[in-house]
Amino acid sequence: MSTLSILHLTDTHLLSHGLHSGVVDTRQTLLDALRALRGVDSLDLLVISGDVSDDGSVESYRQVRELAEDYAQHRGAQVVYAMGNHDERPGFWQVLGNGHPAAQPEHDGGQLPIYGSSTLAGFRVVTLDSSVPGRTHGFLDRGQLDWLAEELSNPSEAGTVLIVHHAPVQPVTPLHDGIELQNPDDLAAVLRGSDVRLILSGHYHHALSDSLGEQHIPVLVAPGIVNINDVLAPEGHERALRSSGAQLITLFSSAPTAQSARVRQLPLQLTEIPAVFDWGPEKVAEVSSKISVRPTEIEAFEDSDNNLAE
C-alpha cells in the first residue's frame, strides 16, 4: 500500500509591504504558522493551494517560497503551489513557474492559466488554475479541462491528488455565495472514472470536508493562514478571525484502479486571536454586489460551452 503525507496550507495572502486588512503582518503570520507546525516531522508534500500572494508581486512570491521551501527542505518534502483569485499570473510564473518542482511547464508565459503535474512516491499531483483575472469567482476553462482529461487517461501508480483553489463544493458563509467555482459539474465530468483520490482546495478560509461526483471523491478545504472565516457568525454576517489553520493529511492508496482510497485528515488550529473584521448583512451585501459573478459572465460561460459543443 502506498502512502502520501501532505501538509496543506492555503490563503497565505503575502504582501510585499503593508498589513492585510490593516492588521495582519502576512509574512510574520506565515512564519508563525510554520513555527507552530515544527512538530510535523514526517512529510512528503507541502501544498499551498492558492492565494499565495495578495498583491501579485514578485517579492511576495519570493517570501513565500523562501519560508515554505526552507520548512519543506528540513523534512525532505516537496512543495507544490496553485493559483488563486488574488494571485497574478506574471509574478507567480516568474518565481514559482507552474507551481511544481522540476516540472515541464505547459506553456511559455505568465498570461495563460498556470497548471501542471508532477509525480511523488507513485502519486500524481495535479494543479489547476481556477482564477479569473480581475475577478473573485472561479472557473475552469475548456483548455484546462481537456488537458486534465488527457493527463488522467493514463492512471498513475498510486492515484492522483488534484489541487484547485476554488473548492468544487457549495460555500457555507454568505460572502462566498457568488464567488465560488462556477462549473464544478464540468470538473466532475472529467474526473468520472479517473484515478483522482483526493481534491485539496482553499478560498473559503475555513475547514470543510465534502465530496464531488459519482465517485464521491473527498474534497478537503483547509482554513486560511492569513485569517479563518467564522462559520458560527450570526446569520448574514461574515466574520474573519485573526487566526491560522492547516490540515495534515495521509492518503493511503492500494491500486490506481480502486474506486476510492483511505484519507486521514487532521485539522490544525494554530492560533486564536480576535476578529480581523465582522461584517453585518448590509456590509456583506455591499461587498457581494461588487465581487459576485455577474449574470453576463454566466451567460458568457454558457455561450462558450455551447460554441465548443458545436
C-alpha positions, 0 to 999 in steps of 0.5 A: 500500500502506498502512502502520501503525507501532505501538509496543506496550507492555503490563503497565505495572502503575502504582501510585499509591504503593508498589513492585510486588512490593516492588521495582519503582518502576512509574512510574520503570520506565515512564519508563525504558522510554520513555527507552530507546525515544527512538530510535523516531522514526517512529510512528503508534500507541502501544498499551498493551494492558492492565494499565495500572494495578495498583491501579485508581486514578485517579492511576495512570491519570493517570501513565500517560497523562501519560508515554505521551501526552507520548512519543506527542505528540513523534512525532505518534502516537496512543495507544490503551489496553485493559483488563486483569485488574488494571485497574478499570473506574471509574478507567480510564473516568474518565481514559482513557474507552474507551481511544481518542482522540476516540472515541464511547464505547459506553456511559455508565459505568465498570461495563460492559466498556470497548471501542471503535474508532477509525480511523488512516491507513485502519486500524481499531483495535479494543479489547476488554475481556477482564477479569473483575472480581475475577478473573485469567482472561479472557473475552469476553462475548456483548455484546462479541462481537456488537458486534465482529461488527457493527463488522467487517461493514463492512471498513475501508480498510486492515484492522483491528488488534484489541487484547485483553489476554488473548492468544487463544493457549495460555500457555507458563509454568505460572502462566498455565495457568488464567488465560488467555482462556477462549473464544478459539474464540468470538473466532475465530468472529467474526473468520472472514472479517473484515478483522482483520490483526493481534491485539496482546495482553499478560498473559503478560509475555513475547514470543510470536508465534502465530496464531488461526483459519482465517485464521491471523491473527498474534497478537503478545504483547509482554513486560511493562514492569513485569517479563518472565516467564522462559520458560527457568525450570526446569520448574514454576517461574515466574520474573519478571525485573526487566526491560522489553520492547516490540515495534515493529511495521509492518503493511503492508496492500494491500486490506481484502479480502486474506486476510492482510497483511505484519507486521514485528515487532521485539522490544525488550529494554530492560533486564536486571536480576535476578529480581523473584521465582522461584517453585518448583512448590509456590509456583506451585501455591499461587498457581494454586489461588487465581487459576485459573478455577474449574470453576463459572465454566466451567460458568457460561460454558457455561450462558450460551452455551447460554441465548443459543443458545436 
